[in-house]
Amino acid sequence: MAAATGRNGVEQRSDFLGFTLLSKCGEKKNAPKRKRVNRNKKKNWKKHIDVCDVEEFMDDVRLQERTVGGLLAEKANENLFFVDTGKNKKGGRKLKKRIKPLRIDLILQPDSKVPAPKDILSHQVPNGRKLKRKREREEKLEKRGILPRTDRLLLAQDKSTSAPKDEANNNPARGFYDLWAQQNPLDIAVEGQDQWYLEQTKKSRVKRPERMNKKPSELPAVEVVAPGASYNPSYESHQTLLLKAHEVEVKKLKEEEKLNRQLKFPTKAEAPTEESKLRELCEGLVEESDDDDDPSGVEGKPEQKAISLPRRERKTERQRKKEKEAKTLKARQETEKTERLRRQGLFQLKSIQTTLKSRQNELLRRKKLRDENRKAKALQPKRLGRLKYQEPDIDILLSEELTDSLRKLKPEGSVTKDRFKSFQKRNLIEPRERAKFKRLLKVKYVEKRAFREVTA
C-alpha cells in the first residue's frame, strides 16, 4: 500500500492503490507546496483553489470501474495474481484456437462493465399481486390433480370427432348433387337425431317461415296475351280483342260524360228565377193549418175523465182449485202431444233424409261458391296504397295496320311499363303515379342586347 505524508510530516496510511503514475493517492517526490489563500471570501473559492487532484482521482476511480469492474484496492489477491506452474510449454499439446468475435460485435459491446441502472417501471406488471395469487392457487390445484377450467375445456374437445369442414366453392374437384332431389347429402349429419337434441346442439337447420312460401298473388309473372295481339292473328281472334278494347273505351266515355253532366253549368232555361229563390228561402218557415173547416178556429179540448182502476176481487177456494186442475190438465196434454209427435216422427225418416240431403247440397254449393270467389279475389290486385290499380291500355293494332311480316310490324307498348304494371298487379309494389313537376319560381324572359340588335 502507498504511504502519504501529512502537513506536520507524519506519515499517513492510505487504503487506495494508485493505478497510474500521476495518481495523487501515493507519495510523490518534488510535489509543489500548496499556496495558502484566505478561503473565507467568496472571490477566492474558484480562483485560488486547485481541484485537479480531485478530478484526477475521480477519473482514476471511473477508469478502474470501467476496465476492472471495481476498485483494485477492494479486489482479492486471487483476482489480481496467478501462479505460474510452468506446465504449459510450447512443445506440448496444441492449444485450441479461440474463436474471436466479429468486429461489429466488439463495436456494439459496451465499454463499461458497470451495469445499467434498473428501470423499475419496466418490471411492473398490472394486477401483479392478483396474477401472482392466481398462479399460486393454480399450482396448488395442479399438485392435487385439478386442472384449470380452460385446460379441461381443451381436453374435452376431441379433434378426431370434430365436424368436417365444408369444401370451398371454388374447388373444381368437389362433388355435385341434385339440389331438388328428395335426399340431400347435407342432411345426412342430422338424419335420425332427436329434435330436442338438435335444438340443444344447434345442429338443426333454420326452419323457413310459412309466409315465405306463399306468393303475394297467384298470377304468373308473365301473362300470355290474347291471340288477337299477334302480328298475324286470325279474323275472329282479332275482332274479339277489338270488341274488348271497344268496351273499355265506351266505359271511359260514359264516366267522362257522367262527370261532365254533374259539373256542367245550368242553361238559361234551368237557371233559377227570383220566384224560385223566394220559394226556397220560405220553404219550411210557414206552416199550413189543416183545420180550415173549423169556423170557430178553436180546437175542441177532450174532456178529462177520471180513470178508475178495476178492483181486484178475492178468489174463492173453488176458483183456485179449478185453475190448478186446468193447469195440470194443460201440462199433461202438452206432454202427450210431444210423445205423439215423436212417435209419428219415425214414419217421417224418408222426408227428413231428403231435407238433410237438400241442406247438405245447399251447403256444398255455398262452399263451392265461396271458394270460387276466394280464388277470383286472389287473382285481383289488393289495395296497398291510396291509389287503386288501373288496368293498362290494351295494345292492339287496327285492321288496316295489320301486316303479314315481322319486318313491317310496328312495336306497340313498352316492356318497362308492362313489367311495372305486372309488379303492381301481383301485389309486389303499390300502385303509383308519376310525380307532377311544380315550378316554384316563375320563368323570367330577358331580351339580350345581341338578340335586340338582330331583330331590330
ZAMARGU-4260 file (C-alpha; in steps of 0.2 Angstrom, whole numbers, plus 5000, padded with zeros to 4 digits):
<rodrens>
0) 5000/5000/5000 | 5006/5018/4997 | 5010/5029/5011 | 5007/5048/5011 | 5015/5062/5022
5) 5003/5075/5031 | 5006/5093/5034 | 5016/5090/5050 | 5027/5077/5042 | 5018/5062/5050
10) 5016/5048/5038 | 4998/5043/5034 | 4992/5027/5028 | 4980/5026/5013 | 4969/5011/5008
15) 4969/5016/4990 | 4982/5010/4977 | 4986/5021/4963 | 4983/5015/4946 | 4993/5027/4936
20) 5009/5036/4939 | 5001/5053/4940 | 4989/5047/4954 | 4988/5058/4969 | 4985/5044/4981
25) 5003/5039/4984 | 5018/5049/4989 | 5025/5060/4976 | 5043/5067/4975 | 5045/5086/4972
30) 5027/5090/4975 | 5024/5109/4975 | 5019/5117/4991 | 5001/5122/4992 | 4998/5140/4992
35) 4989/5147/5007 | 4974/5158/5002 | 4961/5165/5013 | 4945/5154/5009 | 4933/5164/5019
40) 4930/5176/5004 | 4919/5170/4990 | 4930/5178/4977 | 4944/5166/4981 | 4934/5150/4981
45) 4937/5146/4962 | 4952/5157/4959 | 4965/5150/4971 | 4958/5133/4974 | 4966/5119/4963
50) 4954/5104/4961 | 4964/5095/4948 | 4969/5082/4961 | 4951/5078/4965 | 4946/5077/4946
55) 4961/5065/4943 | 4956/5055/4957 | 4938/5053/4951 | 4944/5049/4933 | 4955/5036/4940
60) 4941/5028/4950 | 4929/5028/4935 | 4943/5020/4924 | 4945/5006/4936 | 4926/5003/4937
65) 4925/5003/4918 | 4940/4991/4915 | 4941/4980/4930 | 4923/4982/4937 | 4928/4989/4954
70) 4942/4997/4964 | 4959/4987/4964 | 4961/4990/4982 | 4945/4981/4986 | 4949/4966/4974
75) 4956/4950/4981 | 4973/4943/4978 | 4966/4928/4968 | 4958/4941/4955 | 4974/4951/4953
80) 4988/4937/4953 | 4990/4920/4946 | 5003/4906/4950 | 5014/4901/4935 | 5017/4882/4937
85) 5026/4880/4920 | 5016/4865/4914 | 5010/4873/4898 | 5026/4873/4886 | 5027/4876/4868
90) 5032/4859/4863 | 5017/4852/4872 | 4999/4849/4867 | 4992/4861/4854 | 4980/4873/4861
95) 4963/4875/4854 | 4961/4890/4843 | 4950/4903/4851 | 4936/4909/4841 | 4936/4928/4841
100) 4920/4938/4840 | 4916/4948/4825 | 4922/4966/4824 | 4905/4973/4823 | 4900/4963/4839
105) 4915/4971/4848 | 4910/4988/4842 | 4892/4986/4849 | 4898/4979/4866 | 4898/4992/4880
110) 4914/4998/4886 | 4909/5000/4903 | 4907/4985/4915 | 4896/4995/4926 | 4878/4988/4925
115) 4865/4999/4919 | 4853/5006/4932 | 4837/4995/4934 | 4821/5003/4927 | 4808/4999/4940
120) 4793/5004/4929 | 4798/4991/4915 | 4797/4977/4928 | 4780/4982/4935 | 4765/4971/4929
125) 4747/4977/4930 | 4737/4967/4943 | 4754/4959/4948 | 4748/4953/4965 | 4732/4947/4959
130) 4740/4937/4945 | 4753/4930/4957 | 4740/4924/4969 | 4730/4916/4955 | 4746/4907/4949
135) 4750/4901/4966 | 4732/4894/4968 | 4733/4885/4951 | 4749/4877/4956 | 4741/4871/4972
140) 4727/4864/4962 | 4738/4856/4949 | 4748/4847/4963 | 4731/4840/4969 | 4727/4834/4951
145) 4714/4848/4947 | 4717/4857/4931 | 4710/4874/4927 | 4694/4876/4918 | 4702/4882/4901
150) 4713/4866/4901 | 4698/4855/4905 | 4689/4863/4890 | 4703/4860/4879 | 4705/4842/4884
155) 4686/4839/4882 | 4687/4844/4863 | 4692/4829/4853 | 4699/4834/4837 | 4696/4817/4829
160) 4677/4818/4831 | 4676/4836/4825 | 4664/4840/4811 | 4672/4840/4794 | 4675/4857/4786
165) 4664/4862/4771 | 4673/4862/4755 | 4677/4878/4746 | 4665/4883/4732 | 4680/4886/4720
170) 4686/4868/4722 | 4684/4860/4705 | 4686/4843/4712 | 4671/4844/4724 | 4656/4833/4722
175) 4639/4838/4714 | 4622/4834/4720 | 4604/4837/4714 | 4598/4852/4724 | 4579/4847/4721
180) 4582/4829/4725 | 4572/4820/4739 | 4588/4816/4748 | 4600/4830/4751 | 4618/4825/4756
185) 4619/4840/4768 | 4605/4832/4779 | 4615/4816/4782 | 4623/4823/4798 | 4606/4827/4806
190) 4596/4811/4800 | 4589/4800/4814 | 4593/4813/4828 | 4581/4819/4841 | 4573/4836/4838
195) 4577/4841/4856 | 4595/4836/4854 | 4597/4845/4838 | 4590/4861/4846 | 4601/4860/4860
200) 4617/4856/4850 | 4611/4869/4837 | 4613/4857/4823 | 4596/4859/4815 | 4594/4870/4800
205) 4583/4885/4802 | 4565/4882/4798 | 4559/4893/4784 | 4543/4903/4789 | 4527/4898/4780
210) 4523/4915/4775 | 4539/4915/4764 | 4532/4900/4755 | 4516/4910/4750 | 4516/4921/4735
215) 4508/4938/4736 | 4497/4934/4721 | 4493/4918/4711 | 4495/4927/4695 | 4510/4922/4684
220) 4525/4933/4682 | 4522/4934/4663 | 4505/4933/4657 | 4502/4927/4639 | 4492/4940/4629
225) 4477/4936/4619 | 4479/4928/4602 | 4472/4943/4593 | 4488/4953/4598 | 4499/4943/4587
230) 4507/4950/4572 | 4496/4940/4560 | 4481/4935/4570 | 4465/4926/4564 | 4450/4937/4560
235) 4439/4930/4574 | 4453/4932/4587 | 4457/4950/4581 | 4438/4955/4581 | 4436/4948/4599
240) 4451/4959/4605 | 4444/4974/4596 | 4427/4972/4604 | 4436/4971/4621 | 4446/4987/4618
245) 4430/4995/4612 | 4420/4991/4628 | 4435/4998/4638 | 4434/5014/4628 | 4415/5015/4629
250) 4416/5014/4648 | 4429/5028/4649 | 4417/5039/4638 | 4402/5035/4650 | 4412/5040/4665
255) 4418/5056/4657 | 4400/5060/4651 | 4394/5057/4669 | 4407/5069/4676 | 4403/5082/4664
260) 4385/5081/4667 | 4387/5083/4686 | 4399/5098/4684 | 4391/5107/4669 | 4384/5124/4672
265) 4365/5125/4671 | 4357/5133/4655 | 4346/5148/4654 | 4330/5138/4655 | 4336/5129/4670
270) 4343/5144/4678 | 4334/5149/4695 | 4322/5164/4695 | 4318/5176/4708 | 4302/5167/4712
275) 4310/5150/4714 | 4324/5158/4725 | 4310/5166/4736 | 4301/5149/4737 | 4317/5140/4743
280) 4320/5153/4756 | 4302/5152/4763 | 4301/5133/4762 | 4298/5126/4780 | 4295/5143/4788
285) 4276/5145/4785 | 4266/5130/4792 | 4249/5127/4783 | 4234/5124/4795 | 4224/5108/4792
290) 4208/5115/4802 | 4202/5127/4789 | 4184/5120/4791 | 4183/5124/4809 | 4173/5141/4809
295) 4177/5144/4827 | 4196/5141/4825 | 4197/5134/4842 | 4202/5116/4845 | 4190/5106/4855
300) 4198/5100/4871 | 4193/5082/4876 | 4185/5081/4892 | 4196/5075/4906 | 4188/5059/4914
305) 4194/5051/4929 | 4202/5034/4926 | 4195/5022/4939 | 4205/5006/4941 | 4196/4990/4942
310) 4196/4982/4960 | 4203/4965/4962 | 4191/4953/4969 | 4197/4939/4980 | 4196/4922/4973
315) 4187/4908/4982 | 4193/4891/4986 | 4183/4883/4972 | 4191/4895/4959 | 4208/4891/4964
320) 4205/4873/4964 | 4198/4874/4946 | 4213/4884/4940 | 4225/4872/4947 | 4216/4857/4939
325) 4216/4867/4922 | 4235/4870/4923 | 4238/4852/4927 | 4227/4846/4913 | 4236/4858/4900
330) 4253/4852/4905 | 4248/4833/4903 | 4241/4837/4886 | 4257/4845/4880 | 4267/4831/4886
335) 4255/4818/4877 | 4256/4829/4861 | 4275/4829/4862 | 4276/4810/4864 | 4264/4808/4850
340) 4274/4819/4838 | 4290/4809/4842 | 4281/4793/4838 | 4275/4800/4822 | 4292/4806/4818
345) 4298/4788/4815 | 4286/4787/4800 | 4295/4803/4793 | 4313/4797/4791 | 4312/4797/4772
350) 4306/4815/4772 | 4319/4820/4785 | 4333/4812/4775 | 4328/4821/4759 | 4328/4838/4769
355) 4345/4834/4776 | 4352/4829/4759 | 4345/4845/4751 | 4353/4855/4765 | 4370/4847/4763
360) 4369/4851/4744 | 4365/4869/4748 | 4380/4870/4760 | 4391/4862/4747 | 4385/4874/4734
365) 4388/4889/4745 | 4406/4882/4749 | 4410/4880/4731 | 4404/4897/4728 | 4415/4904/4742
370) 4430/4895/4735 | 4427/4902/4718 | 4425/4920/4725 | 4441/4917/4735 | 4451/4911/4720
375) 4444/4926/4710 | 4449/4938/4724 | 4466/4931/4725 | 4469/4935/4706 | 4464/4953/4709
380) 4476/4966/4715 | 4475/4972/4733 | 4473/4989/4739 | 4491/4993/4745 | 4491/5012/4745
385) 4480/5027/4742 | 4478/5023/4723 | 4468/5009/4715 | 4476/4998/4702 | 4471/5003/4685
390) 4472/4991/4670 | 4484/4996/4657 | 4478/5000/4639 | 4476/4985/4628 | 4490/4985/4614
395) 4481/4982/4598 | 4483/4986/4580 | 4468/4991/4569 | 4463/4981/4554 | 4472/4992/4542
400) 4488/4992/4552 | 4490/4973/4552 | 4504/4966/4542 | 4509/4949/4537 | 4528/4951/4540
405) 4538/4955/4556 | 4549/4967/4546 | 4534/4979/4544 | 4527/4977/4561 | 4526/4992/4572
410) 4530/4990/4590 | 4516/4993/4602 | 4518/4997/4621 | 4534/4996/4632 | 4542/4982/4641
415) 4547/4993/4655 | 4529/4999/4658 | 4522/4981/4656 | 4534/4975/4670 | 4530/4989/4681
420) 4511/4986/4679 | 4515/4967/4682 | 4523/4971/4699 | 4508/4981/4704 | 4495/4968/4699
425) 4505/4954/4708 | 4505/4965/4724 | 4524/4967/4724 | 4523/4986/4724 | 4509/4998/4727
430) 4501/5007/4713 | 4510/5024/4709 | 4508/5039/4698 | 4521/5050/4690 | 4526/5064/4701
435) 4520/5081/4694 | 4533/5094/4691 | 4528/5110/4700 | 4539/5125/4696 | 4542/5135/4712
440) 4549/5151/4703 | 4541/5159/4688 | 4551/5159/4672 | 4558/5176/4668 | 4561/5180/4650
445) 4575/5193/4646 | 4579/5200/4629 | 4598/5202/4627 | 4606/5216/4618 | 4613/5205/4604
450) 4596/5197/4600 | 4588/5215/4600 | 4601/5221/4588 | 4597/5206/4576 | 4578/5208/4577
455) 4579/5227/4576
</rodrens>
